[in-house]
C-alpha cells in the first residue's frame, strides 16, 4: 500500500517538474493507461478554479488521446509527437506507465523534448 501511495505522489509531481523544466512550457498533464488525468498544472495569465480545470483536463485528455492514437494508427508507435498550432506546440511523450502531454509557447523541437526527458530522468521517471 505504501508503494502505491508513493507512486501516486510521484506522478502528481511530474506536472510541477515539467513546468519547471523550461519557461516556455505553459501546461502539463499526465494521463494513465485508462485515460484518467493523474495531474494537470498550468502557468498563465489566467488561473482557473480547480473544478473547472479538472473538467477541462478530462476533455483535453480525451482529445489528446484521440489525436495521438490516430497519429499512431497512421505512422506507427512513437516515442513522442509534436503538433504545432498557431503560436503553440502540443507535445505527447510516452512514459513507462502513462502519457505526458505538455504545451509549449512557440516551437517545440526534438532537442526541447530531450531536455524534458532529461528533467524526468533526474527525478527517476522513465520514458519509453
The first five atom37 places (N, CA, C, CB, O) and aatype in JSON, in Angstrom:
{
  "aatype": [20, 20, 20, 20, 20, 20, 20, 20, 20, 20, 20, 20, 20, 20, 20, 20, 20, 20, 20, 20, 20, 20, 20, 20, 20, 20, 20, 20, 20, 20, 20, 20, 20, 20, 20, 20, 20, 20, 20, 20, 20, 20, 20, 20, 20, 20, 20, 20, 20, 20, 20, 20, 20, 20, 20, 20, 20, 20, 20, 20, 20, 20, 20, 20, 20, 20, 20, 20, 20, 20, 20, 20, 20, 20, 20, 20, 20, 20, 20, 20, 20, 20, 20, 20, 20, 20, 20, 20, 20, 20, 20, 20, 20, 20, 20, 20, 20, 20, 20, 20, 20, 20, 20, 20, 20, 20, 20, 20, 20, 20, 20, 20, 20, 20, 20, 20, 20, 20, 20, 20, 20, 20, 20, 20, 20, 20, 20, 20],
  "atom_mask": [
    [1, 1, 1, 1, 1],
    [1, 1, 1, 1, 1],
    [1, 1, 1, 1, 1],
    [1, 1, 1, 1, 1],
    [1, 1, 1, 1, 1],
    [1, 1, 1, 1, 1],
    [1, 1, 1, 1, 1],
    [1, 1, 1, 1, 1],
    [1, 1, 1, 1, 1],
    [1, 1, 1, 1, 1],
    [1, 1, 1, 1, 1],
    [1, 1, 1, 1, 1],
    [1, 1, 1, 1, 1],
    [1, 1, 1, 1, 1],
    [1, 1, 1, 1, 1],
    [1, 1, 1, 1, 1],
    [1, 1, 1, 1, 1],
    [1, 1, 1, 1, 1],
    [1, 1, 1, 1, 1],
    [1, 1, 1, 1, 1],
    [1, 1, 1, 1, 1],
    [1, 1, 1, 1, 1],
    [1, 1, 1, 1, 1],
    [1, 1, 1, 1, 1],
    [1, 1, 1, 1, 1],
    [1, 1, 1, 1, 1],
    [1, 1, 1, 1, 1],
    [1, 1, 1, 1, 1],
    [1, 1, 1, 1, 1],
    [1, 1, 1, 1, 1],
    [1, 1, 1, 1, 1],
    [1, 1, 1, 1, 1],
    [1, 1, 1, 1, 1],
    [1, 1, 1, 1, 1],
    [1, 1, 1, 1, 1],
    [1, 1, 1, 1, 1],
    [1, 1, 1, 1, 1],
    [1, 1, 1, 1, 1],
    [1, 1, 1, 1, 1],
    [1, 1, 1, 1, 1],
    [1, 1, 1, 1, 1],
    [1, 1, 1, 1, 1],
    [1, 1, 1, 1, 1],
    [1, 1, 1, 1, 1],
    [1, 1, 1, 1, 1],
    [1, 1, 1, 1, 1],
    [1, 1, 1, 1, 1],
    [1, 1, 1, 1, 1],
    [1, 1, 1, 1, 1],
    [1, 1, 1, 1, 1],
    [1, 1, 1, 1, 1],
    [1, 1, 1, 1, 1],
    [1, 1, 1, 1, 1],
    [1, 1, 1, 1, 1],
    [1, 1, 1, 1, 1],
    [1, 1, 1, 1, 1],
    [1, 1, 1, 1, 1],
    [1, 1, 1, 1, 1],
    [1, 1, 1, 1, 1],
    [1, 1, 1, 1, 1],
    [1, 1, 1, 1, 1],
    [1, 1, 1, 1, 1],
    [1, 1, 1, 1, 1],
    [1, 1, 1, 1, 1],
    [1, 1, 1, 1, 1],
    [1, 1, 1, 1, 1],
    [1, 1, 1, 1, 1],
    [1, 1, 1, 1, 1],
    [1, 1, 1, 1, 1],
    [1, 1, 1, 1, 1],
    [1, 1, 1, 1, 1],
    [1, 1, 1, 1, 1],
    [1, 1, 1, 1, 1],
    [1, 1, 1, 1, 1],
    [1, 1, 1, 1, 1],
    [1, 1, 1, 1, 1],
    [1, 1, 1, 1, 1],
    [1, 1, 1, 1, 1],
    [1, 1, 1, 1, 1],
    [1, 1, 1, 1, 1],
    [1, 1, 1, 1, 1],
    [1, 1, 1, 1, 1],
    [1, 1, 1, 1, 1],
    [1, 1, 1, 1, 1],
    [1, 1, 1, 1, 1],
    [1, 1, 1, 1, 1],
    [1, 1, 1, 1, 1],
    [1, 1, 1, 1, 1],
    [1, 1, 1, 1, 1],
    [1, 1, 1, 1, 1],
    [1, 1, 1, 1, 1],
    [1, 1, 1, 1, 1],
    [1, 1, 1, 1, 1],
    [1, 1, 1, 1, 1],
    [1, 1, 1, 1, 1],
    [1, 1, 1, 1, 1],
    [1, 1, 1, 1, 1],
    [1, 1, 1, 1, 1],
    [1, 1, 1, 1, 1],
    [1, 1, 1, 1, 1],
    [1, 1, 1, 1, 1],
    [1, 1, 1, 1, 1],
    [1, 1, 1, 1, 1],
    [1, 1, 1, 1, 1],
    [1, 1, 1, 1, 1],
    [1, 1, 1, 1, 1],
    [1, 1, 1, 1, 1],
    [1, 1, 1, 1, 1],
    [1, 1, 1, 1, 1],
    [1, 1, 1, 1, 1],
    [1, 1, 1, 1, 1],
    [1, 1, 1, 1, 1],
    [1, 1, 1, 1, 1],
    [1, 1, 1, 1, 1],
    [1, 1, 1, 1, 1],
    [1, 1, 1, 1, 1],
    [1, 1, 1, 1, 1],
    [1, 1, 1, 1, 1],
    [1, 1, 1, 1, 1],
    [1, 1, 1, 1, 1],
    [1, 1, 1, 1, 1],
    [1, 1, 1, 1, 1],
    [1, 1, 1, 1, 1],
    [1, 1, 1, 1, 1],
    [1, 1, 1, 1, 1],
    [1, 1, 1, 1, 1],
    [1, 1, 1, 1, 1],
    [1, 1, 1, 1, 1]
  ],
  "atom_positions": [
    [[0.82, -1.2, 0.0], [0.0, 0.0, 0.0], [0.86, 1.26, 0.0], [-0.93, 0.0, 1.21], [0.53, 2.24, -0.67]],
    [[1.97, 1.24, 0.75], [2.84, 2.4, 0.8], [3.46, 2.68, -0.56], [3.94, 2.21, 1.85], [3.63, 3.83, -0.95]],
    [[3.81, 1.6, -1.29], [4.4, 1.75, -2.62], [3.45, 2.43, -3.59], [4.81, 0.39, -3.16], [3.87, 3.26, -4.39]],
    [[2.16, 2.08, -3.51], [1.16, 2.68, -4.4], [0.99, 4.17, -4.09], [-0.19, 1.96, -4.26], [0.88, 4.98, -5.01]],
    [[0.97, 4.52, -2.8], [0.84, 5.94, -2.42], [2.05, 6.73, -2.88], [0.65, 6.07, -0.89], [1.93, 7.86, -3.34]],
    [[3.22, 6.13, -2.73], [4.45, 6.8, -3.14], [4.47, 7.02, -4.66], [5.68, 5.97, -2.71], [4.89, 8.07, -5.14]],
    [[3.99, 6.01, -5.41], [3.94, 6.12, -6.86], [2.97, 7.22, -7.29], [3.51, 4.77, -7.48], [3.29, 8.0, -8.19]],
    [[1.79, 7.29, -6.65], [0.82, 8.34, -6.97], [1.37, 9.72, -6.63], [-0.49, 8.1, -6.22], [1.15, 10.67, -7.38]],
    [[2.06, 9.83, -5.52], [2.66, 11.11, -5.14], [3.69, 11.54, -6.18], [3.3, 11.03, -3.74], [3.78, 12.73, -6.51]],
    [[4.47, 10.59, -6.67], [5.48, 10.9, -7.69], [4.82, 11.35, -8.99], [6.37, 9.68, -7.94], [5.25, 12.32, -9.61]],
    [[3.76, 10.64, -9.4], [3.05, 11.0, -10.63], [2.47, 12.41, -10.52], [1.93, 9.99, -10.93], [2.54, 13.18, -11.47]],
    [[1.91, 12.75, -9.37], [1.31, 14.08, -9.2], [2.35, 15.19, -9.25], [0.54, 14.15, -7.89], [2.01, 16.33, -9.56]],
    [[3.59, 14.87, -8.96], [4.67, 15.87, -9.02], [5.21, 16.07, -10.43], [5.81, 15.45, -8.1], [5.85, 17.09, -10.7]],
    [[4.97, 15.13, -11.33], [5.52, 15.22, -12.68], [5.12, 16.53, -13.35], [5.06, 14.04, -13.54], [5.96, 17.16, -14.0]],
    [[3.87, 16.95, -13.22], [3.42, 18.19, -13.85], [4.21, 19.4, -13.36], [1.92, 18.41, -13.59], [4.59, 20.27, -14.14]],
    [[4.47, 19.44, -12.06], [5.27, 20.54, -11.5], [6.69, 20.52, -12.06], [5.32, 20.45, -9.96], [7.23, 21.57, -12.41]],
    [[7.28, 19.33, -12.16], [8.65, 19.21, -12.67], [8.72, 19.65, -14.13], [9.14, 17.77, -12.53], [9.7, 20.28, -14.55]],
    [[7.69, 19.3, -14.91], [7.69, 19.67, -16.33], [7.56, 21.18, -16.49], [6.54, 18.96, -17.08], [8.27, 21.78, -17.29]],
    [[6.66, 21.8, -15.73], [6.51, 23.26, -15.81], [7.8, 23.96, -15.41], [5.35, 23.73, -14.92], [8.12, 25.02, -15.94]],
    [[8.53, 23.39, -14.47], [9.79, 23.99, -14.02], [10.94, 23.73, -14.99], [10.14, 23.47, -12.64], [11.99, 24.37, -14.89]],
    [[10.77, 22.79, -15.92], [11.85, 22.41, -16.83], [12.22, 23.52, -17.8], [11.47, 21.17, -17.6], [13.38, 23.65, -18.19]],
    [[11.24, 24.34, -18.19], [11.51, 25.41, -19.16], [10.41, 26.46, -19.06], [11.62, 24.85, -20.62], [9.24, 26.12, -18.86]],
    [[10.79, 27.73, -19.2], [9.79, 28.8, -19.06], [8.78, 28.84, -20.19], [10.49, 30.13, -18.96], [7.74, 29.48, -20.05]],
    [[9.05, 28.19, -21.32], [8.1, 28.17, -22.43], [6.97, 27.16, -22.24], [8.82, 27.88, -23.73], [5.97, 27.2, -22.96]],
    [[7.13, 26.24, -21.29], [6.08, 25.24, -21.06], [4.98, 25.89, -20.23], [6.66, 23.97, -20.33], [5.22, 26.38, -19.12]],
    [[3.76, 25.89, -20.78], [2.63, 26.59, -20.16], [1.62, 25.65, -19.52], [1.94, 27.44, -21.2], [0.82, 26.08, -18.68]],
    [[1.64, 24.38, -19.89], [0.61, 23.43, -19.45], [1.23, 22.04, -19.42], [-0.65, 23.47, -20.4], [2.0, 21.69, -20.31]],
    [[0.89, 21.25, -18.42], [1.36, 19.87, -18.34], [0.24, 18.99, -17.77], [2.64, 19.76, -17.47], [-0.48, 19.39, -16.85]],
    [[0.13, 17.79, -18.33], [-0.9, 16.86, -17.89], [-0.37, 15.44, -18.05], [-2.23, 17.06, -18.69], [0.26, 15.13, -19.06]],
    [[-0.61, 14.59, -17.07], [-0.25, 13.17, -17.15], [-1.54, 12.37, -17.19], [0.66, 12.73, -15.95], [-2.43, 12.55, -16.36]],
    [[-1.63, 11.47, -18.18], [-2.8, 10.62, -18.37], [-2.35, 9.17, -18.19], [-3.46, 10.85, -19.78], [-1.36, 8.75, -18.78]],
    [[-3.09, 8.41, -17.39], [-2.72, 7.0, -17.22], [-3.25, 6.17, -18.39], [-3.26, 6.44, -15.89], [-3.9, 6.71, -19.29]],
    [[-2.97, 4.88, -18.38], [-3.36, 4.0, -19.47], [-4.86, 3.86, -19.65], [-2.79, 2.66, -19.25], [-5.31, 3.42, -20.71]],
    [[-5.64, 4.22, -18.65], [-7.1, 4.15, -18.73], [-7.73, 5.47, -19.16], [-7.67, 3.72, -17.4], [-8.95, 5.56, -19.27]],
    [[-6.9, 6.48, -19.41], [-7.41, 7.79, -19.82], [-7.74, 8.72, -18.67], [-8.62, 7.61, -20.64], [-8.34, 9.77, -18.88]],
    [[-7.36, 8.35, -17.45], [-7.62, 9.2, -16.29], [-6.51, 10.24, -16.14], [-7.74, 8.36, -15.01], [-5.33, 9.92, -16.3]],
    [[-6.9, 11.46, -15.84], [-5.93, 12.53, -15.62], [-5.32, 12.34, -14.24], [-6.59, 13.95, -15.76], [-6.03, 12.37, -13.23]],
    [[-4.01, 12.15, -14.19], [-3.31, 11.95, -12.91], [-2.82, 13.26, -12.32], [-2.13, 11.0, -13.1], [-2.77, 13.42, -11.1]],
    [[-2.46, 14.21, -13.19], [-2.13, 15.56, -12.72], [-2.32, 16.52, -13.88], [-0.66, 15.63, -12.18], [-2.23, 16.15, -15.05]],
    [[-2.6, 17.76, -13.53], [-2.81, 18.81, -14.52], [-2.39, 20.13, -13.88], [-4.31, 18.86, -15.0], [-2.91, 20.51, -12.83]],
    [[-1.46, 20.81, -14.51], [-0.99, 22.1, -13.99], [-0.83, 23.07, -15.15], [0.36, 21.94, -13.21], [-0.49, 22.67, -16.26]],
    [[-1.09, 24.35, -14.87], [-0.91, 25.38, -15.88], [-0.14, 26.56, -15.3], [-2.27, 25.85, -16.43], [-0.12, 26.78, -14.09]],
    [[0.48, 27.29, -16.2], [1.08, 28.58, -15.86], [0.56, 29.54, -16.9], [2.68, 28.51, -15.83], [0.68, 29.29, -18.1]],
    [[-0.01, 30.63, -16.47], [-0.53, 31.57, -17.44], [-1.05, 32.83, -16.8], [-1.6, 30.94, -18.25], [-0.94, 33.03, -15.59]],
    [[-1.61, 33.65, -17.65], [-2.17, 34.9, -17.16], [-3.43, 34.68, -16.34], [-2.47, 35.83, -18.32], [-3.72, 35.44, -15.41]],
    [[-4.18, 33.65, -16.68], [-5.45, 33.39, -16.01], [-5.41, 32.02, -15.37], [-6.64, 33.51, -17.01], [-5.07, 31.03, -16.03]],
    [[-5.74, 31.94, -14.13], [-5.8, 30.66, -13.44], [-7.27, 30.27, -13.29], [-5.1, 30.72, -12.04], [-8.11, 31.1, -12.95]],
    [[-7.57, 29.02, -13.55], [-8.93, 28.52, -13.44], [-9.15, 27.86, -12.09], [-9.23, 27.54, -14.58], [-8.22, 27.29, -11.52]],
    [[-10.38, 27.93, -11.58], [-10.68, 27.17, -10.36], [-10.41, 25.69, -10.59], [-12.15, 27.4, -9.91], [-10.54, 25.2, -11.72]],
    [[-10.05, 24.97, -9.55], [-9.63, 23.57, -9.69], [-10.72, 22.68, -10.3], [-9.23, 23.01, -8.35], [-10.41, 21.78, -11.08]],
    [[-11.99, 22.92, -9.97], [-13.06, 22.09, -10.52], [-13.16, 22.27, -12.03], [-14.4, 22.43, -9.86], [-13.32, 21.29, -12.77]],
    [[-13.07, 23.52, -12.5], [-13.15, 23.77, -13.94], [-11.94, 23.18, -14.65], [-13.25, 25.28, -14.22], [-12.09, 22.54, -15.69]],
    [[-10.74, 23.39, -14.1], [-9.56, 22.85, -14.77], [-9.58, 21.32, -14.76], [-8.27, 23.36, -14.09], [-9.06, 20.7, -15.69]],
    [[-10.16, 20.71, -13.74], [-10.29, 19.25, -13.71], [-11.2, 18.77, -14.83], [-10.84, 18.78, -12.35], [-10.89, 17.8, -15.51]],
    [[-12.32, 19.46, -15.02], [-13.24, 19.08, -16.1], [-12.62, 19.33, -17.47], [-14.57, 19.85, -15.97], [-12.78, 18.52, -18.38]],
    [[-11.92, 20.44, -17.61], [-11.22, 20.71, -18.86], [-10.14, 19.67, -19.11], [-10.61, 22.12, -18.85], [-9.92, 19.23, -20.24]],
    [[-9.46, 19.28, -18.04], [-8.42, 18.26, -18.16], [-8.97, 16.95, -18.69], [-7.75, 18.03, -16.82], [-8.34, 16.3, -19.53]],
    [[-10.15, 16.55, -18.2], [-10.77, 15.32, -18.7], [-11.07, 15.44, -20.19], [-12.06, 15.02, -17.92], [-10.83, 14.5, -20.95]],
    [[-11.59, 16.59, -20.61], [-11.88, 16.8, -22.03], [-10.6, 16.81, -22.86], [-12.64, 18.12, -22.24], [-10.54, 16.21, -23.93]],
    [[-9.59, 17.5, -22.34], [-8.3, 17.54, -23.05], [-7.67, 16.15, -23.14], [-7.34, 18.5, -22.36], [-7.06, 15.81, -24.15]],
    [[-7.82, 15.36, -22.1], [-7.26, 14.0, -22.11], [-7.89, 13.18, -23.23], [-7.47, 13.31, -20.75], [-7.2, 12.45, -23.94]],
    [[-9.2, 13.3, -23.37], [-9.9, 12.57, -24.43], [-9.44, 13.07, -25.8], [-11.43, 12.72, -24.28], [-9.15, 12.27, -26.69]],
    [[-9.38, 14.4, -25.97], [-8.97, 14.96, -27.26], [-7.53, 14.59, -27.6], [-9.13, 16.48, -27.25], [-7.25, 14.14, -28.7]],
    [[-6.62, 14.79, -26.64], [-5.21, 14.48, -26.89], [-5.03, 12.99, -27.13], [-4.33, 14.95, -25.7], [-4.29, 12.58, -28.02]],
    [[-5.69, 12.18, -26.33], [-5.59, 10.74, -26.5], [-6.07, 10.3, -27.88], [-6.39, 10.02, -25.44], [-5.44, 9.46, -28.52]],
    [[-7.18, 10.87, -28.34], [-7.7, 10.54, -29.67], [-6.74, 10.98, -30.76], [-9.07, 11.19, -29.88], [-6.49, 10.24, -31.71]],
    [[-6.21, 12.18, -30.62], [-5.27, 12.71, -31.61], [-4.03, 11.83, -31.71], [-4.88, 14.15, -31.26], [-3.63, 11.44, -32.8]],
    [[-3.43, 11.53, -30.57], [-2.2, 10.74, -30.58], [-2.47, 9.3, -31.0], [-1.54, 10.78, -29.21], [-1.61, 8.66, -31.61]],
    [[-3.64, 8.78, -30.66], [-4.0, 7.42, -31.08], [-4.13, 7.37, -32.6], [-5.31, 6.96, -30.4], [-3.62, 6.46, -33.24]],
    [[-4.83, 8.36, -33.18], [-4.98, 8.41, -34.63], [-3.64, 8.56, -35.33], [-5.91, 9.55, -35.03], [-3.39, 7.92, -36.35]],
    [[-2.77, 9.41, -34.79], [-1.44, 9.57, -35.38], [-0.67, 8.25, -35.35], [-0.66, 10.65, -34.64], [0.02, 7.92, -36.32]],
    [[-0.77, 7.51, -34.26], [-0.03, 6.25, -34.17], [-0.62, 5.19, -35.12], [-0.05, 5.72, -32.73], [0.11, 4.31, -35.57]],
    [[-1.91, 5.28, -35.42], [-2.5, 4.35, -36.39], [-1.91, 4.58, -37.78], [-4.03, 4.51, -36.43], [-1.64, 3.62, -38.5]],
    [[-1.7, 5.84, -38.14], [-1.16, 6.17, -39.46], [0.35, 6.01, -39.54], [-1.54, 7.58, -39.84], [0.88, 5.59, -40.57]],
    [[1.05, 6.35, -38.47], [2.51, 6.41, -38.51], [3.2, 5.37, -37.66], [2.96, 7.77, -38.09], [4.43, 5.32, -37.63]],
    [[2.46, 4.54, -36.97], [3.07, 3.55, -36.08], [3.32, 4.14, -34.7], [4.38, 3.03, -36.67], [3.13, 5.33, -34.46]],
    [[3.74, 3.27, -33.81], [4.01, 3.71, -32.43], [5.14, 4.74, -32.41], [4.37, 2.5, -31.53], [6.07, 4.66, -33.21]],
    [[5.05, 5.68, -31.52], [6.05, 6.74, -31.44], [6.47, 6.96, -30.0], [5.52, 8.04, -32.04], [5.74, 6.66, -29.06]],
    [[7.68, 7.51, -29.84], [8.18, 7.87, -28.51], [7.55, 9.19, -28.08], [9.72, 7.97, -28.5], [7.16, 9.35, -26.92]],
    [[7.46, 10.11, -29.01], [6.83, 11.4, -28.76], [6.29, 11.94, -30.07], [7.84, 12.4, -28.12], [6.67, 11.49, -31.15]],
    [[5.4, 12.9, -29.96], [4.89, 13.57, -31.14], [4.7, 15.04, -30.81], [3.56, 12.94, -31.63], [4.42, 15.41, -29.67]],
    [[4.87, 15.88, -31.83], [4.71, 17.33, -31.67], [3.66, 17.79, -32.67], [6.07, 18.09, -31.88], [3.78, 17.53, -33.87]],
    [[2.63, 18.47, -32.18], [1.59, 19.03, -33.03], [1.63, 20.54, -32.88], [0.17, 18.45, -32.67], [1.39, 21.06, -31.8]],
    [[1.94, 21.24, -33.97], [2.06, 22.7, -33.93], [0.75, 23.32, -34.37], [3.23, 23.19, -34.85], [0.15, 22.9, -35.36]],
    [[0.31, 24.32, -33.62], [-0.9, 25.06, -33.99], [-0.72, 26.52, -33.59], [-2.17, 24.45, -33.31], [-0.56, 26.82, -32.4]],
    [[-0.73, 27.39, -34.56], [-0.56, 28.83, -34.33], [0.71, 29.1, -33.53], [-1.79, 29.42, -33.59], [1.8, 28.77, -34.0]],
    [[0.59, 29.68, -32.36], [1.77, 30.06, -31.56], [2.17, 29.02, -30.53], [1.52, 31.37, -30.87], [3.05, 29.27, -29.71]],
    [[1.54, 27.86, -30.55], [1.81, 26.84, -29.54], [2.1, 25.49, -30.18], [0.63, 26.72, -28.58], [1.68, 25.21, -31.3]],
    [[2.83, 24.68, -29.45], [3.09, 23.29, -29.85], [2.61, 22.39, -28.72], [4.62, 23.04, -30.16], [2.91, 22.63, -27.55]],
    [[1.87, 21.36, -29.07], [1.44, 20.36, -28.1], [2.3, 19.13, -28.29], [-0.09, 20.02, -28.26], [2.45, 18.62, -29.4]],
    [[2.88, 18.66, -27.21], [3.79, 17.53, -27.26], [3.2, 16.38, -26.46], [5.2, 17.91, -26.72], [2.76, 16.55, -25.33]],
    [[3.21, 15.2, -27.06], [2.82, 13.97, -26.37], [4.05, 13.12, -26.2], [1.71, 13.21, -27.15], [4.77, 12.86, -27.17]],
    [[4.31, 12.67, -24.99], [5.51, 11.89, -24.68], [5.11, 10.66, -23.87], [6.56, 12.75, -23.91], [4.46, 10.78, -22.83]],
    [[5.5, 9.49, -24.35], [5.18, 8.26, -23.62], [6.08, 8.14, -22.39], [5.35, 7.03, -24.54], [7.3, 8.3, -22.47]],
    [[5.45, 7.84, -21.27], [6.16, 7.48, -20.05], [6.03, 5.96, -19.9], [5.6, 8.25, -18.79], [5.35, 5.32, -20.71]],
    [[6.65, 5.4, -18.9], [6.6, 3.95, -18.74], [5.17, 3.45, -18.54], [7.46, 3.52, -17.56], [4.76, 2.49, -19.18]],
    [[4.4, 4.1, -17.66], [3.04, 3.65, -17.35], [1.99, 4.72, -17.58], [2.97, 3.18, -15.93], [0.88, 4.61, -17.08]],
    [[2.34, 5.75, -18.33], [1.4, 6.85, -18.53], [1.8, 7.61, -19.79], [1.36, 7.8, -17.28], [2.7, 7.2, -20.52]],
    [[1.13, 8.72, -20.01], [1.39, 9.56, -21.17], [1.43, 11.0, -20.69], [0.31, 9.35, -22.28], [0.54, 11.45, -19.98]],
    [[2.45, 11.73, -21.08], [2.61, 13.13, -20.7], [2.23, 14.01, -21.88], [4.06, 13.42, -20.24], [2.7, 13.79, -23.0]],
    [[1.39, 14.99, -21.64], [1.03, 15.99, -22.64], [1.43, 17.34, -22.07], [-0.5, 15.94, -23.02], [1.05, 17.68, -20.95]],
    [[2.19, 18.11, -22.85], [2.51, 19.46, -22.41], [2.46, 20.41, -23.59], [3.89, 19.5, -21.74], [2.66, 20.02, -24.74]],
    [[2.19, 21.67, -23.28], [2.05, 22.71, -24.3], [3.18, 23.71, -24.14], [0.66, 23.42, -24.21], [3.48, 24.17, -23.04]],
    [[3.8, 24.03, -25.27], [4.94, 24.93, -25.31], [4.54, 26.19, -26.07], [6.18, 24.26, -25.96], [3.97, 26.1, -27.16]],
    [[4.84, 27.36, -25.51], [4.65, 28.62, -26.24], [5.76, 28.69, -27.28], [4.66, 29.88, -25.26], [6.94, 28.76, -26.93]],
    [[5.38, 28.68, -28.54], [6.38, 28.68, -29.61], [6.56, 27.28, -30.17], [7.71, 29.22, -29.1], [5.67, 26.43, -30.09]],
    [[7.73, 27.07, -30.74], [8.0, 25.8, -31.41], [8.75, 24.84, -30.49], [8.8, 26.03, -32.69], [9.72, 25.21, -29.84]],
    [[8.29, 23.61, -30.47], [8.99, 22.55, -29.73], [9.8, 21.74, -30.74], [7.98, 21.63, -28.94], [9.32, 21.44, -31.83]],
    [[11.01, 21.41, -30.38], [11.9, 20.64, -31.25], [12.28, 19.34, -30.55], [13.17, 21.46, -31.61], [11.95, 19.12, -29.39]],
    [[12.97, 18.48, -31.27], [13.46, 17.23, -30.68], [14.39, 17.53, -29.5], [14.2, 16.37, -31.73], [14.37, 16.81, -28.5]],
    [[15.2, 18.58, -29.62], [16.1, 18.96, -28.53], [15.3, 19.38, -27.29], [17.03, 20.11, -28.97], [15.68, 19.07, -26.16]],
    [[14.2, 20.07, -27.52], [13.33, 20.5, -26.42], [12.75, 19.27, -25.71], [12.18, 21.41, -26.95], [12.75, 19.21, -24.48]],
    [[12.28, 18.31, -26.49], [11.72, 17.08, -25.91], [12.8, 16.33, -25.13], [11.13, 16.17, -27.02], [12.53, 15.8, -24.05]],
    [[14.02, 16.3, -25.66], [15.12, 15.64, -24.94], [15.44, 16.34, -23.63], [16.37, 15.59, -25.82], [15.79, 15.69, -22.65]],
    [[15.31, 17.66, -23.6], [15.51, 18.41, -22.36], [14.46, 17.99, -21.31], [15.42, 19.95, -22.62], [14.79, 17.81, -20.14]],
    [[13.22, 17.85, -21.74], [12.15, 17.4, -20.84], [12.44, 15.98, -20.36], [10.77, 17.46, -21.55], [12.28, 15.68, -19.17]],
    [[12.87, 15.11, -21.26], [13.25, 13.74, -20.87], [14.35, 13.74, -19.82], [13.7, 12.93, -22.1], [14.3, 13.01, -18.83]],
    [[15.37, 14.58, -20.05], [16.47, 14.68, -19.08], [15.96, 15.12, -17.71], [17.54, 15.65, -19.59], [16.41, 14.61, -16.68]],
    [[15.03, 16.07, -17.71], [14.44, 16.54, -16.46], [13.72, 15.39, -15.76], [13.46, 17.7, -16.71], [13.86, 15.21, -14.55]],
    [[12.95, 14.61, -16.52], [12.24, 13.47, -15.94], [13.22, 12.44, -15.37], [11.34, 12.81, -16.99], [12.99, 11.88, -14.29]],
    [[14.3, 12.2, -16.08], [15.31, 11.22, -15.61], [15.93, 11.66, -14.28], [16.41, 11.03, -16.66], [16.22, 10.83, -13.42]],
    [[16.14, 12.96, -14.13], [16.69, 13.48, -12.87], [15.82, 13.06, -11.69], [16.81, 15.02, -12.92], [16.33, 12.74, -10.61]],
    [[14.5, 13.06, -11.91], [13.56, 12.69, -10.84], [13.21, 11.2, -10.84], [12.29, 13.51, -10.98], [12.36, 10.77, -10.07]],
    [[13.87, 10.43, -11.69], [13.66, 8.99, -11.69], [12.42, 8.52, -12.42], [13.59, 8.5, -10.31], [11.91, 7.43, -12.15]],
    [[11.91, 9.34, -13.36], [10.74, 8.96, -14.15], [11.23, 8.38, -15.47], [9.78, 10.19, -14.39], [12.01, 9.01, -16.18]],
    [[10.77, 7.17, -15.79], [11.21, 6.5, -17.01], [10.32, 6.87, -18.19], [11.22, 4.99, -16.82], [9.09, 6.9, -18.08]],
    [[10.96, 7.16, -19.34], [10.24, 7.37, -20.58], [10.51, 6.18, -21.48], [10.65, 8.72, -21.27], [11.45, 5.41, -21.25]],
    [[9.69, 6.03, -22.52], [9.9, 4.92, -23.47], [10.71, 5.39, -24.64], [8.57, 4.34, -23.96], [11.0, 4.61, -25.55]]
  ]
}
